[in-house]
Amino acid sequence: MSKRQEQYDVIIIGAGFTGVTAARELSHKGFRTLILEARDRLGGRTWHDRRLGIDLEMGGTWVHWFQPYVWAEIGRYGLDVVPSPVPNKLYWIADGKRHEGKPDEFFLKIDGPNQRLLEPARRCFPLPYIPLSSEEIHDIDQSTLKEKLAELQLSDEEHDMMDSMWSLNFNSPLDEAGFSQALHWAALSDYNWKLMMDICSSYKLTKGTKTLIECIFNDAKTDILFSSPVKRVNKIDSGYKAITYAGDEYTAKAVINTLPVNILNSITFSPPLSAEKTMACTEKQSSKGVKFWAKIKGVTEPFAAFAPSRYPIHYAQFEYVQGADGIIVGFGADAEKLDPNNRTEVESALRHLLPDIKVLESCGHNWVNDPFSGETWTMKKKGQLTSYLSALQEPEEGIFIGGSSYANGWAGFIDGAIESAYAVSRLVCSYLNNEFATGSAVKE
Ligand SMILES: Cc1cc2nc3c(=O)[nH]c(=O)nc-3n(C[C@H](O)[C@H](O)[C@H](O)COP(=O)(O)OP(=O)(O)OC[C@H]3O[C@@H](n4cnc5c(N)ncnc54)[C@H](O)[C@@H]3O)c2cc1C
């Protein structure tokens, strides 16, 4: 077992968008930073990888100008976005039947139900980036989306269509989905649910999320160690010691932990993290679905397809033409019900929606079983916004938590990761300036 001793101002655990952006922010202020990353690559839950013969996003993908933090970074580094193909046709399953039509037909049918569902959004989130600013949010946060849909007394057809749309957004069935989360997304989208759908799945970085994280990383003056999962963080006289599974030890005055909330307890802190932080991790969030890619024979026209969450695939959309074939991306609400790397499983799940489809190859990554993520994109269960968000954001002396899971705005998105990196970097900077005023690299 090797042991090394280094002294840093800040150790950042994780090289996803949060960790890398925090390293840039703090190193630009003159602080000496070290990123310890468990994987052998940058990006965390974004992963632009060569699959099915082209470069595909296995995790986070779509960005939008209504997401101010990521959009600023895209502009800062002069990157471009491209739209995903606009579907000409939509297929959906509702009330036990397969339907097909123009996309407008589907969206018109759920416009009324969505207007009624999201009516409290403006009152609950008058300032979407200050998510706990209203009184009403505390009551509303006690309901699941499933309960709220039941109150709307929808027809079976409308209910299935709403279930399809919202289980896609939650990447989970709706029985645990926190209603406040749906209202928050709508509020962030100017209280307009159709705009919300556009924001979430329309524009992607032309050369992939990898280009953006590499720009941020190359701009940071930071040390980084890959394949270095952190096991423990102990308080010591000079600050903190991070100990990896390999037994290497690194010390710093402060630590930023960017682990997703579902795996927050996978590192042992001494002294331990607060009871609320531990509890938030133990409860887990609702995000337990799966994303897949499939190469499909002979289809080159853009389409999209929706099914309720009881089906193993609840959404698919056409993305690329590859010769005479097409490549589609899709999602299921429960990673246990679909192995994205099993071609026949993906094909038979898709055939509920598209009976003649022939899948040539498929791929995906199980983020829920991955010990370094434990979830897909953060989506809160009922009660978690009001019970845990403030506690999760609260530093504990020199230990800071940052990550998309802990953002005020677009939590669960790349935007949220960058927002949280800015916020946590500000806190760390002020902590180091106050606590270590005579230190070597302390800057305003
Ligand atoms: C399938 C999927 C689809 C998504 N789609 C979108 C989308 O279209 N648009 C969008 O904006 N967002 C999307 N997201 C969400 C987005 O990818 C994330 O919100 C964002 O990338 C999170 O960044 P982060 O830095 O907060 O966390 P992460 O990226 O999870 O970074 C945490 C890092 O910590 C590392 N780590 C974990 N444990 C340890 C340890 N013990 N020691 C050291 N390192 C450790 C991990 O390897 C990881 O690199 C999607 C996510 C998934 C999974």
The ligand as an SDF file (V2000), in Angstrom:
LIG
                    3D

 53 58  0  0  0  0  0  0  0  0999 V2000
  -28.7590    9.1420  -18.5600 C   0  0  0  0  0  0  0  0  0  0  0  0
  -28.5980   10.5890  -18.1860 C   0  0  0  0  0  0  0  0  0  0  0  0
  -29.1350   11.5650  -19.0030 C   0  0  0  0  0  0  0  0  0  0  0  0
  -29.0000   12.9160  -18.6690 C   0  0  0  0  0  0  0  0  0  0  0  0
  -29.4820   13.8780  -19.5230 N   0  0  0  0  0  0  0  0  0  0  0  0
  -29.1970   15.1760  -19.3030 C   0  0  0  0  0  0  0  0  0  0  0  0
  -29.4610   16.1630  -20.2980 C   0  0  0  0  0  0  0  0  0  0  0  0
  -29.9240   15.8500  -21.3950 O   0  0  0  0  0  0  0  0  0  0  0  0
  -29.1280   17.4640  -20.0150 N   0  0  0  0  0  0  0  0  0  0  0  0
  -28.5380   17.8160  -18.8390 C   0  0  0  0  0  0  0  0  0  0  0  0
  -28.2350   19.0100  -18.6350 O   0  0  0  0  0  0  0  0  0  0  0  0
  -28.2690   16.8880  -17.8760 N   0  0  0  0  0  0  0  0  0  0  0  0
  -28.5530   15.5900  -18.1050 C   0  0  0  0  0  0  0  0  0  0  0  0
  -28.1990   14.6360  -17.1890 N   0  0  0  0  0  0  0  0  0  0  0  0
  -27.6840   15.0690  -15.8900 C   0  0  0  0  0  0  0  0  0  0  0  0
  -26.2390   15.5620  -15.9290 C   0  0  0  0  0  0  0  0  0  0  0  0
  -25.4410   14.6570  -16.6610 O   0  0  0  0  0  0  0  0  0  0  0  0
  -25.7430   15.6870  -14.4900 C   0  0  0  0  0  0  0  0  0  0  0  0
  -26.6420   16.4630  -13.7300 O   0  0  0  0  0  0  0  0  0  0  0  0
  -24.3840   16.3410  -14.3690 C   0  0  0  0  0  0  0  0  0  0  0  0
  -23.4930   15.8290  -15.3320 O   0  0  0  0  0  0  0  0  0  0  0  0
  -23.8830   16.1050  -12.9500 C   0  0  0  0  0  0  0  0  0  0  0  0
  -22.5970   16.6580  -12.7700 O   0  0  0  0  0  0  0  0  0  0  0  0
  -21.9270   16.5910  -11.3190 P   0  0  0  0  0  0  0  0  0  0  0  0
  -20.5330   17.0370  -11.4850 O   0  0  0  0  0  0  0  0  0  0  0  0
  -22.7940   17.2890  -10.3340 O   0  0  0  0  0  0  0  0  0  0  0  0
  -21.9920   15.0400  -10.9140 O   0  0  0  0  0  0  0  0  0  0  0  0
  -21.2420   13.7970  -11.5970 P   0  0  0  0  0  0  0  0  0  0  0  0
  -21.1320   14.0080  -13.0450 O   0  0  0  0  0  0  0  0  0  0  0  0
  -21.9330   12.5810  -11.1310 O   0  0  0  0  0  0  0  0  0  0  0  0
  -19.7640   13.8970  -10.9830 O   0  0  0  0  0  0  0  0  0  0  0  0
  -19.3930   13.2790   -9.7830 C   0  0  0  0  0  0  0  0  0  0  0  0
  -18.0290   12.6570  -10.0090 C   0  0  0  0  0  0  0  0  0  0  0  0
  -17.5950   12.0530   -8.7820 O   0  0  0  0  0  0  0  0  0  0  0  0
  -16.9110   10.8450   -9.1020 C   0  0  0  0  0  0  0  0  0  0  0  0
  -16.8830    9.9890   -7.9250 N   0  0  0  0  0  0  0  0  0  0  0  0
  -17.8790    9.2590   -7.3850 C   0  0  0  0  0  0  0  0  0  0  0  0
  -17.4660    8.6290   -6.2760 N   0  0  0  0  0  0  0  0  0  0  0  0
  -16.1750    8.9840   -6.0930 C   0  0  0  0  0  0  0  0  0  0  0  0
  -15.1970    8.6800   -5.1090 C   0  0  0  0  0  0  0  0  0  0  0  0
  -15.4660    7.8750   -4.0670 N   0  0  0  0  0  0  0  0  0  0  0  0
  -13.9700    9.2200   -5.2440 N   0  0  0  0  0  0  0  0  0  0  0  0
  -13.6420   10.0300   -6.2650 C   0  0  0  0  0  0  0  0  0  0  0  0
  -14.5450   10.3560   -7.2260 N   0  0  0  0  0  0  0  0  0  0  0  0
  -15.7950    9.8540   -7.1290 C   0  0  0  0  0  0  0  0  0  0  0  0
  -17.7020   10.2830  -10.2480 C   0  0  0  0  0  0  0  0  0  0  0  0
  -16.9690    9.3310  -10.9790 O   0  0  0  0  0  0  0  0  0  0  0  0
  -18.0140   11.5500  -11.0480 C   0  0  0  0  0  0  0  0  0  0  0  0
  -17.0290   11.8140  -12.0170 O   0  0  0  0  0  0  0  0  0  0  0  0
  -28.3290   13.2800  -17.4860 C   0  0  0  0  0  0  0  0  0  0  0  0
  -27.7550   12.2990  -16.6720 C   0  0  0  0  0  0  0  0  0  0  0  0
  -27.8910   10.9720  -17.0220 C   0  0  0  0  0  0  0  0  0  0  0  0
  -27.2520    9.9280  -16.1500 C   0  0  0  0  0  0  0  0  0  0  0  0
  1  2  1  0
  2  3  1  0
  2 52  2  0
  3  4  2  0
  4  5  1  0
  4 50  1  0
  5  6  2  0
  6  7  1  0
  6 13  1  0
  7  8  2  0
  7  9  1  0
  9 10  1  0
 10 11  2  0
 10 12  1  0
 12 13  2  0
 13 14  1  0
 14 15  1  0
 14 50  1  0
 15 16  1  0
 16 17  1  0
 16 18  1  0
 18 19  1  0
 18 20  1  0
 20 21  1  0
 20 22  1  0
 22 23  1  0
 23 24  1  0
 24 25  2  0
 24 26  1  0
 24 27  1  0
 27 28  1  0
 28 29  2  0
 28 30  1  0
 28 31  1  0
 31 32  1  0
 32 33  1  0
 33 34  1  0
 33 48  1  0
 34 35  1  0
 35 36  1  0
 35 46  1  0
 36 37  1  0
 36 45  1  0
 37 38  2  0
 38 39  1  0
 39 40  1  0
 39 45  2  0
 40 41  1  0
 40 42  2  0
 42 43  1  0
 43 44  2  0
 44 45  1  0
 46 47  1  0
 46 48  1  0
 48 49  1  0
 50 51  2  0
 51 52  1  0
 52 53  1  0
M  END
$$$$
